[in-house]
Amino acid sequence: MKISYNWLQEFVPLDITPQKLAELLTMKAAEVEAVESLGQDVKQVVVGEILEIRPHPKADKLQLAKVSVGKDTLGIVCGAKNIRVGQKVPTAVVGATLPGGVKITSRELR
């Protein structure tokens, strides 16, 4: 079973690191197999608000979205069909790093 350290802190005030907690649990209750840190390799992903969506003029399965990320508005090519104007979505800006080392770059598409 996986338990979030942050979720656990909602019930029990903790002033120790996740690694120390894992050690104490292993010694006194049940073995902790691993401590995972999620999102450590994610960089420059921000919250964006979708302002406009229109079909891509040269691709049937893509859409062009205008997304506000604070003071900038970005044009993003998107393949998702479940996006809507007004939604707040995770937005990987140019230069962002995603899990697996994927880097976001600016490119010409069609």
PyMOL CGO cylinders between C-alpha atoms (Angstrom):
from pymol import cmd
from pymol.cgo import CYLINDER

trace = [
    CYLINDER, 0.00, 0.00, 0.00, 1.26, 3.50, -0.84, 0.3, 1, 1, 1, 1, 1, 1,
    CYLINDER, 1.26, 3.50, -0.84, 0.74, 6.35, 1.60, 0.3, 1, 1, 1, 1, 1, 1,
    CYLINDER, 0.74, 6.35, 1.60, 1.48, 10.00, 0.88, 0.3, 1, 1, 1, 1, 1, 1,
    CYLINDER, 1.48, 10.00, 0.88, 3.68, 11.69, 3.48, 0.3, 1, 1, 1, 1, 1, 1,
    CYLINDER, 3.68, 11.69, 3.48, 1.74, 14.95, 2.94, 0.3, 1, 1, 1, 1, 1, 1,
    CYLINDER, 1.74, 14.95, 2.94, -1.59, 13.16, 3.39, 0.3, 1, 1, 1, 1, 1, 1,
    CYLINDER, -1.59, 13.16, 3.39, -0.33, 11.52, 6.57, 0.3, 1, 1, 1, 1, 1, 1,
    CYLINDER, -0.33, 11.52, 6.57, 0.63, 14.96, 7.95, 0.3, 1, 1, 1, 1, 1, 1,
    CYLINDER, 0.63, 14.96, 7.95, -3.04, 15.97, 7.77, 0.3, 1, 1, 1, 1, 1, 1,
    CYLINDER, -3.04, 15.97, 7.77, -3.71, 13.45, 10.55, 0.3, 1, 1, 1, 1, 1, 1,
    CYLINDER, -3.71, 13.45, 10.55, -0.45, 13.38, 12.51, 0.3, 1, 1, 1, 1, 1, 1,
    CYLINDER, -0.45, 13.38, 12.51, 1.93, 16.32, 12.95, 0.3, 1, 1, 1, 1, 1, 1,
    CYLINDER, 1.93, 16.32, 12.95, 5.33, 15.11, 11.71, 0.3, 1, 1, 1, 1, 1, 1,
    CYLINDER, 5.33, 15.11, 11.71, 8.62, 16.88, 12.27, 0.3, 1, 1, 1, 1, 1, 1,
    CYLINDER, 8.62, 16.88, 12.27, 10.81, 14.19, 10.71, 0.3, 1, 1, 1, 1, 1, 1,
    CYLINDER, 10.81, 14.19, 10.71, 11.81, 13.46, 7.13, 0.3, 1, 1, 1, 1, 1, 1,
    CYLINDER, 11.81, 13.46, 7.13, 9.98, 10.84, 5.05, 0.3, 1, 1, 1, 1, 1, 1,
    CYLINDER, 9.98, 10.84, 5.05, 13.11, 8.67, 5.19, 0.3, 1, 1, 1, 1, 1, 1,
    CYLINDER, 13.11, 8.67, 5.19, 13.27, 8.82, 9.00, 0.3, 1, 1, 1, 1, 1, 1,
    CYLINDER, 13.27, 8.82, 9.00, 9.55, 8.02, 9.20, 0.3, 1, 1, 1, 1, 1, 1,
    CYLINDER, 9.55, 8.02, 9.20, 10.09, 4.98, 6.94, 0.3, 1, 1, 1, 1, 1, 1,
    CYLINDER, 10.09, 4.98, 6.94, 12.91, 3.82, 9.20, 0.3, 1, 1, 1, 1, 1, 1,
    CYLINDER, 12.91, 3.82, 9.20, 10.78, 4.19, 12.35, 0.3, 1, 1, 1, 1, 1, 1,
    CYLINDER, 10.78, 4.19, 12.35, 7.80, 2.40, 10.79, 0.3, 1, 1, 1, 1, 1, 1,
    CYLINDER, 7.80, 2.40, 10.79, 10.04, -0.46, 9.66, 0.3, 1, 1, 1, 1, 1, 1,
    CYLINDER, 10.04, -0.46, 9.66, 11.51, -0.84, 13.14, 0.3, 1, 1, 1, 1, 1, 1,
    CYLINDER, 11.51, -0.84, 13.14, 8.24, -0.59, 15.07, 0.3, 1, 1, 1, 1, 1, 1,
    CYLINDER, 8.24, -0.59, 15.07, 5.32, -1.60, 12.84, 0.3, 1, 1, 1, 1, 1, 1,
    CYLINDER, 5.32, -1.60, 12.84, 5.60, -2.78, 9.25, 0.3, 1, 1, 1, 1, 1, 1,
    CYLINDER, 5.60, -2.78, 9.25, 8.38, -2.88, 6.69, 0.3, 1, 1, 1, 1, 1, 1,
    CYLINDER, 8.38, -2.88, 6.69, 8.56, 0.10, 4.34, 0.3, 1, 1, 1, 1, 1, 1,
    CYLINDER, 8.56, 0.10, 4.34, 9.79, -1.17, 0.98, 0.3, 1, 1, 1, 1, 1, 1,
    CYLINDER, 9.79, -1.17, 0.98, 10.60, 2.19, -0.59, 0.3, 1, 1, 1, 1, 1, 1,
    CYLINDER, 10.60, 2.19, -0.59, 10.33, 5.96, -0.24, 0.3, 1, 1, 1, 1, 1, 1,
    CYLINDER, 10.33, 5.96, -0.24, 9.49, 7.61, -3.58, 0.3, 1, 1, 1, 1, 1, 1,
    CYLINDER, 9.49, 7.61, -3.58, 9.87, 11.29, -4.40, 0.3, 1, 1, 1, 1, 1, 1,
    CYLINDER, 9.87, 11.29, -4.40, 7.48, 12.19, -7.19, 0.3, 1, 1, 1, 1, 1, 1,
    CYLINDER, 7.48, 12.19, -7.19, 7.90, 15.09, -9.57, 0.3, 1, 1, 1, 1, 1, 1,
    CYLINDER, 7.90, 15.09, -9.57, 11.59, 15.67, -8.88, 0.3, 1, 1, 1, 1, 1, 1,
    CYLINDER, 11.59, 15.67, -8.88, 12.42, 15.56, -12.60, 0.3, 1, 1, 1, 1, 1, 1,
    CYLINDER, 12.42, 15.56, -12.60, 9.57, 17.93, -13.62, 0.3, 1, 1, 1, 1, 1, 1,
    CYLINDER, 9.57, 17.93, -13.62, 10.73, 21.51, -14.25, 0.3, 1, 1, 1, 1, 1, 1,
    CYLINDER, 10.73, 21.51, -14.25, 8.94, 24.61, -15.58, 0.3, 1, 1, 1, 1, 1, 1,
    CYLINDER, 8.94, 24.61, -15.58, 5.40, 23.22, -15.60, 0.3, 1, 1, 1, 1, 1, 1,
    CYLINDER, 5.40, 23.22, -15.60, 2.95, 25.99, -14.65, 0.3, 1, 1, 1, 1, 1, 1,
    CYLINDER, 2.95, 25.99, -14.65, -0.80, 26.45, -14.35, 0.3, 1, 1, 1, 1, 1, 1,
    CYLINDER, -0.80, 26.45, -14.35, -2.30, 27.81, -17.56, 0.3, 1, 1, 1, 1, 1, 1,
    CYLINDER, -2.30, 27.81, -17.56, -5.84, 28.94, -18.34, 0.3, 1, 1, 1, 1, 1, 1,
    CYLINDER, -5.84, 28.94, -18.34, -7.31, 28.04, -21.73, 0.3, 1, 1, 1, 1, 1, 1,
    CYLINDER, -7.31, 28.04, -21.73, -8.57, 31.22, -23.40, 0.3, 1, 1, 1, 1, 1, 1,
    CYLINDER, -8.57, 31.22, -23.40, -9.45, 29.95, -26.86, 0.3, 1, 1, 1, 1, 1, 1,
    CYLINDER, -9.45, 29.95, -26.86, -9.59, 26.69, -28.81, 0.3, 1, 1, 1, 1, 1, 1,
    CYLINDER, -9.59, 26.69, -28.81, -9.87, 26.30, -32.57, 0.3, 1, 1, 1, 1, 1, 1,
    CYLINDER, -9.87, 26.30, -32.57, -9.26, 23.47, -35.02, 0.3, 1, 1, 1, 1, 1, 1,
    CYLINDER, -9.26, 23.47, -35.02, -5.80, 23.15, -36.51, 0.3, 1, 1, 1, 1, 1, 1,
    CYLINDER, -5.80, 23.15, -36.51, -6.06, 24.22, -40.17, 0.3, 1, 1, 1, 1, 1, 1,
    CYLINDER, -6.06, 24.22, -40.17, -3.84, 21.40, -41.46, 0.3, 1, 1, 1, 1, 1, 1,
    CYLINDER, -3.84, 21.40, -41.46, -4.49, 18.51, -39.09, 0.3, 1, 1, 1, 1, 1, 1,
    CYLINDER, -4.49, 18.51, -39.09, -7.82, 16.84, -38.29, 0.3, 1, 1, 1, 1, 1, 1,
    CYLINDER, -7.82, 16.84, -38.29, -6.83, 15.43, -34.90, 0.3, 1, 1, 1, 1, 1, 1,
    CYLINDER, -6.83, 15.43, -34.90, -5.13, 18.54, -33.50, 0.3, 1, 1, 1, 1, 1, 1,
    CYLINDER, -5.13, 18.54, -33.50, -6.37, 21.80, -32.01, 0.3, 1, 1, 1, 1, 1, 1,
    CYLINDER, -6.37, 21.80, -32.01, -4.76, 25.19, -31.49, 0.3, 1, 1, 1, 1, 1, 1,
    CYLINDER, -4.76, 25.19, -31.49, -5.19, 26.55, -27.99, 0.3, 1, 1, 1, 1, 1, 1,
    CYLINDER, -5.19, 26.55, -27.99, -4.38, 29.99, -26.62, 0.3, 1, 1, 1, 1, 1, 1,
    CYLINDER, -4.38, 29.99, -26.62, -3.27, 29.53, -23.03, 0.3, 1, 1, 1, 1, 1, 1,
    CYLINDER, -3.27, 29.53, -23.03, -2.58, 32.27, -20.49, 0.3, 1, 1, 1, 1, 1, 1,
    CYLINDER, -2.58, 32.27, -20.49, 0.37, 31.54, -18.19, 0.3, 1, 1, 1, 1, 1, 1,
    CYLINDER, 0.37, 31.54, -18.19, 0.42, 34.74, -16.17, 0.3, 1, 1, 1, 1, 1, 1,
    CYLINDER, 0.42, 34.74, -16.17, 1.74, 37.68, -18.17, 0.3, 1, 1, 1, 1, 1, 1,
    CYLINDER, 1.74, 37.68, -18.17, 2.26, 35.61, -21.34, 0.3, 1, 1, 1, 1, 1, 1,
    CYLINDER, 2.26, 35.61, -21.34, -0.24, 34.03, -23.72, 0.3, 1, 1, 1, 1, 1, 1,
    CYLINDER, -0.24, 34.03, -23.72, 1.02, 30.96, -25.55, 0.3, 1, 1, 1, 1, 1, 1,
    CYLINDER, 1.02, 30.96, -25.55, -0.17, 29.27, -28.72, 0.3, 1, 1, 1, 1, 1, 1,
    CYLINDER, -0.17, 29.27, -28.72, -0.10, 25.52, -28.10, 0.3, 1, 1, 1, 1, 1, 1,
    CYLINDER, -0.10, 25.52, -28.10, -0.86, 22.64, -30.46, 0.3, 1, 1, 1, 1, 1, 1,
    CYLINDER, -0.86, 22.64, -30.46, -2.88, 20.07, -28.56, 0.3, 1, 1, 1, 1, 1, 1,
    CYLINDER, -2.88, 20.07, -28.56, -4.20, 16.61, -29.38, 0.3, 1, 1, 1, 1, 1, 1,
    CYLINDER, -4.20, 16.61, -29.38, -6.55, 16.38, -26.40, 0.3, 1, 1, 1, 1, 1, 1,
    CYLINDER, -6.55, 16.38, -26.40, -10.26, 16.42, -27.19, 0.3, 1, 1, 1, 1, 1, 1,
    CYLINDER, -10.26, 16.42, -27.19, -11.39, 16.94, -23.59, 0.3, 1, 1, 1, 1, 1, 1,
    CYLINDER, -11.39, 16.94, -23.59, -10.13, 20.51, -23.12, 0.3, 1, 1, 1, 1, 1, 1,
    CYLINDER, -10.13, 20.51, -23.12, -12.50, 23.45, -22.67, 0.3, 1, 1, 1, 1, 1, 1,
    CYLINDER, -12.50, 23.45, -22.67, -12.19, 27.24, -22.56, 0.3, 1, 1, 1, 1, 1, 1,
    CYLINDER, -12.19, 27.24, -22.56, -11.79, 28.41, -18.97, 0.3, 1, 1, 1, 1, 1, 1,
    CYLINDER, -11.79, 28.41, -18.97, -10.08, 25.25, -17.73, 0.3, 1, 1, 1, 1, 1, 1,
    CYLINDER, -10.08, 25.25, -17.73, -6.92, 25.56, -15.70, 0.3, 1, 1, 1, 1, 1, 1,
    CYLINDER, -6.92, 25.56, -15.70, -4.44, 23.00, -16.95, 0.3, 1, 1, 1, 1, 1, 1,
    CYLINDER, -4.44, 23.00, -16.95, -0.82, 22.01, -16.32, 0.3, 1, 1, 1, 1, 1, 1,
    CYLINDER, -0.82, 22.01, -16.32, 1.24, 23.73, -19.02, 0.3, 1, 1, 1, 1, 1, 1,
    CYLINDER, 1.24, 23.73, -19.02, 4.78, 22.75, -19.91, 0.3, 1, 1, 1, 1, 1, 1,
    CYLINDER, 4.78, 22.75, -19.91, 6.42, 25.92, -21.25, 0.3, 1, 1, 1, 1, 1, 1,
    CYLINDER, 6.42, 25.92, -21.25, 9.34, 25.94, -23.69, 0.3, 1, 1, 1, 1, 1, 1,
    CYLINDER, 9.34, 25.94, -23.69, 12.37, 24.64, -21.82, 0.3, 1, 1, 1, 1, 1, 1,
    CYLINDER, 12.37, 24.64, -21.82, 10.32, 22.45, -19.47, 0.3, 1, 1, 1, 1, 1, 1,
    CYLINDER, 10.32, 22.45, -19.47, 11.54, 18.99, -18.50, 0.3, 1, 1, 1, 1, 1, 1,
    CYLINDER, 11.54, 18.99, -18.50, 9.02, 16.16, -18.06, 0.3, 1, 1, 1, 1, 1, 1,
    CYLINDER, 9.02, 16.16, -18.06, 9.38, 12.65, -16.61, 0.3, 1, 1, 1, 1, 1, 1,
    CYLINDER, 9.38, 12.65, -16.61, 11.80, 10.50, -18.54, 0.3, 1, 1, 1, 1, 1, 1,
    CYLINDER, 11.80, 10.50, -18.54, 13.89, 13.52, -19.53, 0.3, 1, 1, 1, 1, 1, 1,
    CYLINDER, 13.89, 13.52, -19.53, 11.49, 14.76, -22.23, 0.3, 1, 1, 1, 1, 1, 1,
    CYLINDER, 11.49, 14.76, -22.23, 12.29, 18.40, -23.08, 0.3, 1, 1, 1, 1, 1, 1,
    CYLINDER, 12.29, 18.40, -23.08, 9.69, 20.81, -24.45, 0.3, 1, 1, 1, 1, 1, 1,
    CYLINDER, 9.69, 20.81, -24.45, 10.87, 22.85, -27.43, 0.3, 1, 1, 1, 1, 1, 1,
    CYLINDER, 10.87, 22.85, -27.43, 9.31, 25.27, -29.87, 0.3, 1, 1, 1, 1, 1, 1,
    CYLINDER, 9.31, 25.27, -29.87, 8.79, 23.85, -33.37, 0.3, 1, 1, 1, 1, 1, 1,
    CYLINDER, 8.79, 23.85, -33.37, 7.06, 24.50, -36.64, 0.3, 1, 1, 1, 1, 1, 1,
    CYLINDER, 7.06, 24.50, -36.64, 4.28, 21.97, -37.24, 0.3, 1, 1, 1, 1, 1, 1,
    CYLINDER, 4.28, 21.97, -37.24, 2.99, 21.44, -40.75, 0.3, 1, 1, 1, 1, 1, 1,
]
cmd.load_cgo(trace, "trace")
